[in-house]
Amino acid sequence: MVTENTNLAPLLPDRHPQHDLFICDVADAVLKDVMQHMEHPFYSLSKKPETSVKRYRNGENWLEITPSVKGLATIYDKDILIYCISQIMAKLKKGEEVSPRVRINSRELLIFTNRGTSGREYQSLLDALDRLEGTRIRTNIVTGDEEQIDGFGLIDASSIRRKHGMDGRLLWCEVQLSGWVFNAIRNEEVLTLHRDYFRLRKPIERRVYELARKHCGQQKTWRITLAKLLLKSGSQSPEKRFRQMVKELARHDHLPDYRVTFDEDADMVIFNNRGTMYGSALIEGRVSTLKAETYEWAREAAPGWDVYHLEQEWRDWIVEPPRDADRAFAGFCRKWFEKRGRP
């Protein structure tokens, strides 16, 4: 019998081949909504429970994450949120009513996230719900001479139904999303992830992909120093080990949507868009250049903001081409200013 050497396969096998998955990244949406330009990690990348409080600062803004006694929610626990958000987004697209309370078919979730369906996998879902429900986030928002401090969770509550008896088989569970997550979904502040996201073996690979998706988006290239990428990733690895991991990413060239290269002389990581992103060709081909007067509308709707920066944010955000791009962009700028005020 020949044993497969998994070290030779950078991606996990596609255990449940599916098509046309629409996957949304809530972490990116929330951090943009709650604190501008602050992309600090709040999911653990460690396989061991992290029980210490984390605190990040960016200028006057800070973010504090308090784990439960079972540890900080992990980047794998986040799969549950991705599944819930994808369900809600699918309903919104169909014009159906949505609620922050989402029923999860446990088997469908495991298949959706490219996991096995053994009893151990079902138990891991229960542990993930505990960590998601127990992790608390507190952050400040500074406006003028006032400071507002908000606290919230990743999910507010969960309910589990399992077979009574010897096997105790998990039947289904319900998740009550927190208000800040649900509001981000209702406002369509989501990003699409490649379906191979769930095939990435290592937590750091998922996190690096998320950062590339956030910062590179639909652009052709994004460059960042290795030290800054390490800081943004939240990895606890020393810089030497992190450099090795980035080199492995570049050598295997398996990151979805983006090709990674490493410039050793400049100690710089470069991400190049592969053009494989869901809807990228559709959007680039059908969203025409905006009219000159549209930028004037945008300046009136979002005074003080760089309208060309907002245009890039808008183009990264949209999933399908709007019927009236000029009107849609002006509306995006108005909502942006209503939430954030002046920069």
N, C-alpha and C positions, 0 to 999 in steps of 0.2 A: 504494500500500500504506500502511495506517495503522499506525504504530508505537505500541505501548502505552506510555504514560507510567507507569512503575511508582511514581513519586512520589505518584500519586493513589490508589494502592491500599496501605493500611497493612498488609494481610495478604498473604502469598504466596498464589498460587493453590493450590487443593487438587489436587495433581498425580495423586494416586492415591486417589480417594474410597473410604473404608472405613467400617465401622461397629463400634460396641461395642468400641473399643480401651480396654484397661485399662493405664494408664501409671503407673509408680511413681517417686517422687522419692527416690533414695537419699541425696542430699546432705543433705537435711533429716533423714532418719532417722539418719544417722551422727552428725551434729553433736549431735543430741539425746541420742544414746546415749553418745557419748564425752565431751562437755563440755556440761553443762546450760546452756541459755540463751545459747549462744555461736554465733551464726549468721554467723560471718565467712566470706567467700567464699574458695574455694580453686580455682575455675576462672577462667581468664583470659577477660576480655571484649574483649581486643584482637585485631585481625586480624593484628598483627605478633607474631612470637615473643617471649615474655617469658622471659628467662633469669636474672633476678635472684631471690634468695631472698626470700620474703615472710614476715613475722612479724606476728601479731596478738595482742593482749593484752586480757583482760577480767578485771579484778581480779587474783587470783593465778594464773589459768589463762592459758596461752599456746598458740598454734598456729603451727607453722613449716612452710612449704611450700617444698620444693626441687625446681625443675624439672630436666628432663633437658637435654642439650645441644641438643635440638630444640625446647626451650621448654616452658612450663607447659601442662598439659592445658587445653583451651578448653571453653567452655560448649557448643560444638557437638560436641566429642569425647565429651561426656557422653551424647550420644544413644545411643552403643553400650551404655553401662551401663543406660540406661533400657530399651533393647530386651531385654537379657539378663534384667533384673529382671522385666520383664513376662512373659517366657517362664516363668521359675521360678514366679512367682506364679500363672500359669494352671495349671501342673502341680500346685502345692500345693492349689489349689481342687478339682482333680479327684482328689486323693488319691494322686497319682503320686509316685514316688521322684524326688528332685532332687539335683543335684550342683553344686559351685561351678564345674565346667567346663561351659561352654555352647558348643554348636556354632552358628555363625551362617551362615545362607544369605545371602550378600552382597546378592543382588538383593532378597530379602525385607526386609532391613534398610533398604536405600535407599528402598524403597516405604513401609515403616512410618514412616520419619522424613521423608517428604514431599520426598525429594530426587530428582534426575534419575538416570538409569541409564547415563550416558556413561562412557567410560574414565577421564576425569578424576575422576569421583566415586569410582570404585573405588580409584584411587591415593590419594585423600584419606582413605579408610578405613585404609590402611596407615600413613599418617602419624599418624592419630589414635591407632592402637594403640601406636605408638612413644611418643607423648607420655603416654598413659595409663599405660603400663608404666613409664616413666621418672620420673614425678612421685612424689615421696615426701612423706609427711606425718609430722610428729613433734609430739606434744602431751603435756602433763603433766596428771595428775589428782591433786589435793590432797585427802587424807583425813586429818583430824586433824593430827598432826605429821609425817606422811609424804608424800613426793612421788613419784609413779610417772610415769615417762616412757616413752611407747610410740611406736614408729615403724611405719608401714605404707604400703602403696601402694594405688593405685586398682584396679589389676589386678596379679596376680602373674606371669602369663605369657600368651603368645599363640602360636598356631600357624596357619600360612597354607598353603593349597593353591591353586596356580594352574596354568593350562594351560601346558605346556612348548612352547616354540616362538616364533613371531614375535609373536603377539598377546599372549601372557602373561596371558590372561584369568584374573581372580580367580574361583576356584570356590567356596571356603568358607574360613572360619577358625574357630578355637576360642579362647575366652577363659577363662582361669583367674581367677575372681574372688578377691579377697583375702579372708581370713578375716573381717575386720570387716564387709565388705559382705555376705558370705553369711550371717553371723550375724544381721545386721539384717533380712535377708529372711526367714530362718527364724522370727524372732520377730515377723514381720509389722509391723515398724516402717517402714512405707512410707506415702506419700500418693499420692492419685490426681491426675493432671494432666488438664486439658482437652485434647482431641485437637488443638485449634488451637494448642497450644504450639509445634508444629513449623512452624506457618505464620508465626510472629512473625519479622519480618525482621531485627531488630537484637538483638545480644547483651544490651544493657541492658534491652530489653523482656522477654526471657526471665527475666533476673535479678529484675526488679521483680515479675513474675508469681510467681516462686518465693517471694519474700518475702511477698507478699500471701497466697499459699496457706498459708504457714507461720504467719503472725501473725493474719490475719483468719480463715482457716479457714472454719468454718460460721457464724461470727458475722455479724451484719448489717453492722457497720462497724469499721474500724480506722483510726486517725489516727496520723500520725508526722510529725515535722518534716522539712523537706527536707534539712537538714544531716545528720540521723541516717540518713535513707534513703540518702543519698549514701555515708555511711560503711559501712553494711551492704551496699550493693551491690558495693563493691569497685571501682567505676568510677574510672578515672584522669582523668576529665574535670573541669575546673574547675567550681566551683559554679554559675557563670553559665550555662555550657553545659548542665549537668545540669538546671537549672531550665527551660531551653528544651525539653529532651527530655521532661520531665514534663508541661509544658504541651501538647506535641504529643500525648502519650498521652491527656490529658484531652480535647483537641479532637477527635481522631479517634474516641475512645471504642471502641477495638477490642481492649482487653485481655480475654482470656477470663475468665469467671467473676466479674470485678470491674469495677465502674465507677470510674474515677479522676476526682477533682476536685481542684483546687488552690486553696487559700485564700491569696491573695497578701498580704493584710493580716497574717495570722499566719505566713506562709511555711510552711504546713502542707499535707501531702498526705493526702487522705481516700480510702479504699477502701470501696465499698459492694458487698455481696454481691448478685449478679444472681439467685441462686437457680438457676443452671444447672449447678451442680456435680454430678458423677456421684454418684447415690445420695443426694443431700441431701434431697430430698423424701421418699424412702423411709425414710431414717433418722429425720428429724424427725417423720414420721407414725407410725412404728411403735416407736420406742424410748420406752417410757413413762417417766413420772417415777419416779425411784428411791424405794424405801421408806426411811423414816426410819432403820430399824435398819441399812440398807446402809451409811450414812455412818459408823455406829459400827464396822462391820466394816472399812471403809476406813481409819479412824483407827488401828485395831489393826494392820492390814496395813502401813501406811505412817506410822509415828509421826513427828510433827514436820512433816508435809506438810499443806498446805491442801487438804482433800479436794475443795473446789469447784473449785480450780485443776486438780486431777487429773481431775475429772469432765469439764472442758472439753477437756483433753488427750485423754482417752479418746474423747469424742464426735467430736473431729477425726480421730482415728486409725482408728476402725472404718470398714469399707467396707460391710458388710452387717449388718442388725440381728441381734444374737445371740438365741438361743432363750430364755435366761434372763439378762436385762440386769443384774439385781442381782448374780448370781453372777459374771458376766463382768467387771463393774466391780471387784468385790472382788479377783478374780484379777489384773486389770490393775494394781491398787494394790500387790499383793504383789510382782509382778515388777518394778514401778517401784522399790520400796524395795530389793529384792535387788541391783539394778544400781547404784543411786545412794546408798543409805544415807540418813542424815539430811541435810536441807538445810543 
